[in-house]
């Protein structure tokens, strides 16, 4: 079984020795070839542009799409989100249609919350703000889209919020080893069961 997982830096697993939650899935699944197609800094705009080139020759049975955190980022100098809310919703539809041309099963993964003490603004970019209000708004859009489209949705945000989640973040935005381990277990269970919650 081939599983292609698309996303941003949280999917890529930057600065994590085990390759984030995708790397941990790979360690625990002998029955699947898991291909990490996460790209640091990516948004739905970027993923729409690269999707066909990146999936070529992969022959996936399942496509997992875990993206939206960077879309929700607020750019204070411009007074806008990195990708507008309306464009984001449109991109979800484009991505689903593209994924369905290649795989029988398409799954969307929700967004994880931030520690706003460290992300308003972030230390790695001037005028870049990740707020839980905007992250939740974009996360809800993914959930609503999946409900309307009868697509599988794996909730990360709400379940993460029930935990001491700030202790599960490395820099306020990206999970640490504990956070990635939790995500891997949650997503592995959903992959096996076919249920998102």
FENCOR-V16268 format. One record per residue. RES is the residue in three letters. SS is DSSP state (H for helix, E for strand, - for the rest). OMEGA is omega as a letter, one per 30 degrees, with the letter a starting at -180 (* if undefined). D_LAST is the distance of its C-alpha to the last C-alpha in Angstrom with 2 decimals. Layout:
{{RES & SS & OMEGA & D_LAST} {RES & SS & OMEGA & D_LAST}}
//
This chain:
{{UNK & - & l & 22.70} {UNK & E & l & 22.70} {UNK & E & l & 19.70} {UNK & E & a & 20.70} {UNK & E & a & 18.73} {UNK & E & l & 20.09} {UNK & E & a & 19.96} {UNK & - & a & 22.06} {UNK & H & l & 23.33} {UNK & H & l & 20.00} {UNK & H & a & 19.28} {UNK & H & l & 22.93} {UNK & - & a & 22.70} {UNK & - & l & 26.04} {UNK & - & l & 28.01} {UNK & - & a & 25.88} {UNK & - & a & 27.82} {UNK & - & l & 25.01} {UNK & - & l & 23.93} {UNK & H & a & 20.79} {UNK & H & l & 17.31} {UNK & H & l & 18.56} {UNK & H & l & 21.59} {UNK & H & l & 19.75} {UNK & H & a & 17.76} {UNK & H & a & 21.26} {UNK & H & a & 22.69} {UNK & - & a & 20.35} {UNK & - & l & 20.40} {UNK & - & a & 23.76} {UNK & - & a & 22.68} {UNK & - & l & 21.77} {UNK & E & a & 23.74} {UNK & E & a & 21.51} {UNK & E & a & 23.30} {UNK & E & l & 22.64} {UNK & E & l & 23.72} {UNK & E & a & 22.82} {UNK & - & l & 25.80} {UNK & - & l & 26.65} {UNK & - & a & 27.05} {UNK & - & l & 25.55} {UNK & - & l & 24.26} {UNK & H & l & 23.28} {UNK & H & a & 27.06} {UNK & H & a & 27.80} {UNK & H & l & 25.11} {UNK & H & a & 26.41} {UNK & H & a & 29.84} {UNK & H & a & 29.13} {UNK & H & a & 26.49} {UNK & H & l & 29.00} {UNK & H & a & 31.22} {UNK & H & a & 28.54} {UNK & H & a & 26.99} {UNK & - & l & 30.47} {UNK & - & a & 31.20} {UNK & - & l & 27.75} {UNK & - & a & 26.94} {UNK & - & l & 23.14} {UNK & - & a & 21.13} {UNK & E & l & 17.92} {UNK & E & l & 17.91} {UNK & E & l & 15.34} {UNK & E & a & 16.11} {UNK & E & a & 15.40} {UNK & - & l & 17.96} {UNK & - & a & 18.96} {UNK & H & l & 19.94} {UNK & H & l & 23.56} {UNK & H & a & 23.56} {UNK & H & a & 22.84} {UNK & - & l & 25.68} {UNK & E & l & 28.53} {UNK & E & a & 31.99} {UNK & - & a & 34.43} {UNK & - & a & 37.51} {UNK & - & a & 36.40} {UNK & - & a & 34.61} {UNK & E & l & 31.58} {UNK & E & a & 28.18} {UNK & - & l & 28.45} {UNK & - & a & 27.00} {UNK & - & a & 27.34} {UNK & H & a & 24.40} {UNK & H & l & 25.81} {UNK & H & l & 26.42} {UNK & H & a & 22.93} {UNK & H & l & 21.47} {UNK & H & l & 24.17} {UNK & H & l & 23.45} {UNK & H & l & 19.82} {UNK & H & l & 21.42} {UNK & H & a & 24.05} {UNK & H & l & 21.73} {UNK & H & a & 19.65} {UNK & H & l & 22.99} {UNK & H & a & 24.43} {UNK & H & a & 21.59} {UNK & H & l & 21.75} {UNK & - & a & 25.43} {UNK & - & a & 24.73} {UNK & - & l & 21.62} {UNK & - & a & 20.17} {UNK & E & l & 16.54} {UNK & E & a & 15.45} {UNK & E & l & 12.23} {UNK & E & l & 11.92} {UNK & E & l & 10.75} {UNK & - & a & 10.85} {UNK & - & l & 13.77} {UNK & - & l & 14.66} {UNK & - & a & 17.09} {UNK & - & l & 20.77} {UNK & - & a & 23.49} {UNK & H & l & 25.83} {UNK & H & a & 28.78} {UNK & H & a & 28.77} {UNK & H & a & 27.51} {UNK & E & g & 29.76} {UNK & - & l & 31.45} {UNK & - & a & 30.46} {UNK & - & a & 33.26} {UNK & - & l & 33.18} {UNK & - & a & 33.93} {UNK & - & l & 36.20} {UNK & - & a & 34.76} {UNK & E & a & 31.13} {UNK & E & l & 28.73} {UNK & - & a & 24.98} {UNK & - & l & 24.04} {UNK & H & l & 20.78} {UNK & H & a & 21.77} {UNK & H & l & 21.93} {UNK & H & a & 18.93} {UNK & H & l & 16.81} {UNK & H & l & 18.72} {UNK & H & l & 18.02} {UNK & H & l & 14.30} {UNK & H & l & 14.24} {UNK & H & l & 16.36} {UNK & H & a & 14.00} {UNK & H & a & 11.21} {UNK & H & l & 14.09} {UNK & H & a & 15.54} {UNK & H & l & 12.62} {UNK & H & a & 12.57} {UNK & H & a & 16.34} {UNK & H & a & 16.50} {UNK & - & l & 13.98} {UNK & - & l & 12.58} {UNK & E & l & 9.36} {UNK & E & l & 7.66} {UNK & E & a & 6.02} {UNK & - & l & 6.10} {UNK & - & a & 8.98} {UNK & H & a & 11.27} {UNK & H & l & 10.22} {UNK & H & l & 9.22} {UNK & H & a & 12.37} {UNK & H & l & 14.40} {UNK & - & a & 14.02} {UNK & - & l & 15.81} {UNK & - & a & 19.37} {UNK & H & a & 18.13} {UNK & H & l & 21.67} {UNK & H & a & 22.66} {UNK & H & l & 20.10} {UNK & E & a & 21.81} {UNK & - & a & 25.01} {UNK & - & a & 26.64} {UNK & - & a & 24.62} {UNK & - & a & 22.49} {UNK & - & l & 21.86} {UNK & E & l & 20.07} {UNK & - & a & 22.44} {UNK & H & l & 22.18} {UNK & H & l & 20.06} {UNK & H & l & 17.57} {UNK & H & l & 17.54} {UNK & H & l & 17.14} {UNK & H & l & 14.02} {UNK & H & a & 12.56} {UNK & H & l & 13.89} {UNK & H & l & 12.37} {UNK & H & a & 8.77} {UNK & H & l & 9.57} {UNK & H & l & 11.71} {UNK & H & l & 9.33} {UNK & H & l & 7.27} {UNK & H & a & 10.86} {UNK & H & a & 12.11} {UNK & H & a & 9.88} {UNK & - & l & 9.45} {UNK & - & a & 5.88} {UNK & - & a & 3.77} {UNK & - & * & 0.00}}
//
